[in-house]
Amino acid sequence: MNYHFKIFVAFMAILVLFGKSHATSQTEVVVIASMHGAHKNHAGYNYETLYSIVQSFKPDFVGVEIRSEDINSDLSYLKSNYPAEMIELSQRYKGKAFGFNWLGHEIENQSIPSDYWKNLRVIQLSKELDADIEVLKLQPKKLSELKKVQEDIIRSATPARLHNGKYGEVCREIDSLEEQWLKNTRYTEIQRFNRTRDAEIGKNIIKFIEHNRGKRIALVLGADHRTFAVENITKHFGEQVLITPITKLVEITGNTGI
């Protein structure tokens, strides 16, 4: 075997080994539910508990519920528009954090106007619905019962409890009942906006994962959105993406409340 042939064989062996390593690199994603302001002074799932779970995953990237347009904005702007834990994570993981939120087509690729939350159509409609006696009379009794269950889950939450599937089931039931209740009323615009928001958030997450295969990606989003996000990722990627169960991280951090 001459010298040049030996070099060629060695080079090919390296390529084969690299190819196998690259091919078997698994994309891992964890989808972590947050409770926004309810984390403050919470007995079972406070802010630091959330941050420790993210850290225990040892992520290459951390996705937060901030728009990609806003991820590098100044703190005063962020505090005017986003939950505290999303801002904190975007700062702790600067350079690794990315935004996937969506708040409307009309403000894409521009700053959120200072009066946005005051004038947002769905917020105005929600306030009007709360005062619409005739429509409220038709509200299903089970809907208020489920919202009470939802509140109780948040109040007694631990990382394990909030991720055991029950909260997601309740959210789905609430969505279904509200859709039936508000059908053929002007308030259906609220559900339409929420569905569009989930879909757009889902697209943003899928796009990021597509461009960062083989990485460890932590996604932190409001608990109401988690079930949709997990199902969306699973539907799109199947076994190509491993979704790490939260229980694995809970064991690592020692936050074992059940």
C-alpha positions in Angstrom: 0.0 0.0 0.0 1.7 3.2 -1.1 1.8 6.4 0.9 -0.8 8.3 -1.0 -3.3 5.5 -0.9 -2.8 5.2 2.9 -3.6 8.9 3.2 -6.7 8.5 1.1 -8.0 5.6 3.2 -7.4 7.5 6.4 -9.2 10.5 5.0 -12.2 8.4 4.0 -12.3 6.8 7.4 -12.5 10.2 9.1 -15.3 11.2 6.7 -17.3 8.1 7.5 -16.9 8.6 11.3 -17.9 12.2 11.0 -20.9 11.3 8.9 -22.1 8.7 11.4 -21.6 11.2 14.3 -23.5 13.9 12.4 -26.3 11.6 11.3 -26.9 10.3 14.8 -26.9 13.8 16.4 -30.3 14.0 18.1 -32.2 17.3 18.3 -33.6 17.5 21.8 -36.3 19.9 22.8 -37.9 20.6 26.2 -41.1 22.6 26.4 -41.5 24.3 29.7 -44.7 25.9 30.9 -44.5 29.2 32.7 -47.1 31.0 34.8 -46.1 34.6 34.1 -46.8 36.8 37.2 -48.1 33.8 39.2 -44.5 32.7 39.7 -43.9 35.6 42.1 -43.6 34.2 45.7 -45.2 30.9 44.6 -44.7 28.1 47.1 -44.2 25.3 44.5 -43.0 26.9 41.3 -41.4 30.3 41.7 -39.1 32.2 39.3 -35.9 30.6 40.5 -37.4 27.1 40.2 -38.2 27.9 36.5 -34.7 29.2 35.8 -33.1 26.2 37.5 -35.1 23.8 35.3 -34.0 25.6 32.1 -30.4 25.6 33.3 -30.5 21.8 34.1 -31.3 21.1 30.5 -28.0 22.7 29.5 -29.5 24.3 26.4 -27.7 25.4 23.3 -30.6 27.8 22.7 -33.5 29.1 24.8 -36.8 30.2 23.1 -38.9 32.8 25.0 -42.3 34.3 24.5 -40.9 37.5 23.0 -41.2 38.5 19.4 -38.0 37.9 17.4 -38.2 41.6 16.4 -37.9 42.6 20.1 -35.4 40.1 21.5 -32.6 42.6 21.6 -34.6 45.6 22.6 -33.8 47.7 25.7 -35.2 46.6 29.1 -37.7 49.4 29.5 -39.4 48.5 26.2 -39.3 44.8 27.1 -40.8 45.4 30.6 -43.7 47.4 29.0 -44.6 44.4 26.8 -43.5 41.0 28.2 -43.6 38.9 31.3 -40.7 39.1 33.8 -39.5 35.5 33.3 -39.2 35.9 29.6 -37.2 39.1 29.9 -34.9 37.5 32.6 -34.3 34.4 30.4 -33.5 36.6 27.4 -30.9 38.3 29.5 -29.4 35.3 31.2 -29.0 33.6 27.8 -28.0 36.5 25.7 -26.6 35.2 22.4 -28.5 32.0 23.0 -32.0 33.3 23.5 -34.4 33.6 20.6 -38.0 35.0 20.3 -40.9 33.1 18.8 -43.9 35.2 20.0 -46.5 36.7 17.6 -48.8 39.6 18.4 -50.5 40.4 15.1 -49.8 40.8 11.4 -50.2 44.6 11.6 -47.2 45.1 13.8 -44.8 42.5 12.3 -41.2 43.8 11.8 -41.9 47.0 13.8 -41.9 48.1 17.4 -45.0 47.5 19.5 -46.9 50.8 19.7 -47.1 52.3 23.2 -50.9 52.2 23.1 -51.0 48.6 21.6 -52.3 46.8 24.7 -54.9 49.5 25.4 -56.3 49.5 21.9 -55.8 45.8 21.0 -59.2 44.7 19.5 -59.4 41.4 21.3 -58.7 43.0 24.7 -61.5 45.5 24.0 -63.8 42.7 23.0 -63.0 40.7 26.1 -63.9 43.7 28.3 -67.2 44.1 26.4 -67.9 40.4 26.8 -67.5 40.7 30.5 -70.2 43.4 30.5 -72.6 41.7 28.0 -75.3 40.4 30.2 -77.3 38.7 27.5 -74.3 36.7 26.2 -73.1 35.9 29.7 -76.5 34.4 30.5 -75.8 31.7 27.9 -72.4 30.8 29.2 -72.1 27.1 29.9 -71.9 26.3 33.7 -69.1 23.8 33.0 -67.0 26.7 31.6 -66.8 28.5 34.9 -66.1 25.2 36.7 -63.2 24.5 34.4 -61.8 27.9 34.9 -61.9 27.3 38.6 -60.0 24.0 38.1 -57.5 25.9 35.9 -56.9 28.5 38.7 -56.6 25.8 41.3 -53.9 24.0 39.2 -51.9 27.2 39.0 -52.3 28.0 42.7 -51.0 24.5 43.8 -48.6 24.0 40.9 -45.2 22.4 41.1 -43.1 21.8 38.0 -44.2 18.2 37.9 -47.9 18.9 38.4 -48.1 21.7 35.8 -46.6 19.4 33.2 -48.6 16.2 33.9 -51.1 16.8 31.1 -54.1 17.9 33.3 -53.7 21.6 32.7 -53.5 21.1 28.9 -56.6 19.0 29.0 -58.5 21.7 30.9 -57.3 24.4 28.4 -58.5 22.3 25.5 -62.0 21.8 27.1 -62.2 25.6 27.8 -61.3 26.4 24.3 -63.9 24.0 22.9 -66.7 25.3 25.2 -65.9 28.9 24.5 -66.0 28.3 20.8 -69.4 26.7 21.0 -70.7 29.4 23.4 -69.5 32.4 21.3 -70.3 30.9 17.9 -72.3 33.4 15.8 -71.5 36.3 18.1 -69.0 39.1 17.4 -66.8 37.7 20.2 -65.6 34.8 17.9 -62.9 37.2 16.9 -61.2 36.5 20.3 -61.0 32.8 19.5 -59.8 33.5 16.0 -57.0 35.7 17.2 -55.9 33.1 19.8 -55.9 30.3 17.3 -53.9 32.4 14.8 -51.4 33.3 17.5 -50.9 29.7 18.5 -50.4 28.8 14.8 -47.9 31.6 14.2 -46.0 30.8 17.3 -45.9 27.2 16.2 -44.5 28.2 12.8 -41.8 30.3 14.4 -40.7 27.4 16.7 -40.7 24.9 13.8 -38.6 27.2 11.7 -36.0 27.6 14.4 -35.7 23.9 15.1 -35.4 23.2 11.3 -32.4 25.6 11.2 -30.8 24.2 14.4 -31.0 20.4 14.1 -28.8 18.5 16.4 -29.0 21.1 19.2 -30.6 21.2 22.6 -33.4 23.7 22.6 -35.4 24.8 25.6 -38.7 26.5 24.9 -40.4 28.5 27.7 -44.0 29.7 27.1 -47.2 30.3 28.9 -48.8 27.2 30.2 -51.9 27.8 28.0 -49.8 27.3 24.9 -47.7 24.3 25.9 -50.0 21.5 24.8 -50.3 23.0 21.3 -46.6 23.5 21.0 -45.7 19.9 22.0 -48.3 18.5 19.6 -47.2 20.8 16.8 -43.5 19.8 17.2 -44.4 16.1 17.3 -46.6 16.3 14.3 -44.0 18.1 12.2 -40.9 16.2 13.2 -42.0 12.9 14.5 -39.1 10.9 15.9 -36.5 13.3 14.4 -36.9 15.4 17.5 -36.7 14.1 21.0 -39.0 15.9 23.4 -37.4 15.7 26.9 -40.0 15.0 29.6 -40.1 17.7 32.3 -39.9 14.9 35.0 -36.3 14.2 33.9 -35.3 17.8 34.7 -37.3 17.9 37.9 -35.3 15.0 39.2 -32.1 16.8 38.3 -33.0 20.0 40.1 -34.6 18.2 43.1 -38.0 20.0 42.5 -39.9 16.8 42.9 -43.3 18.1 43.9 -46.0 15.9 42.3 
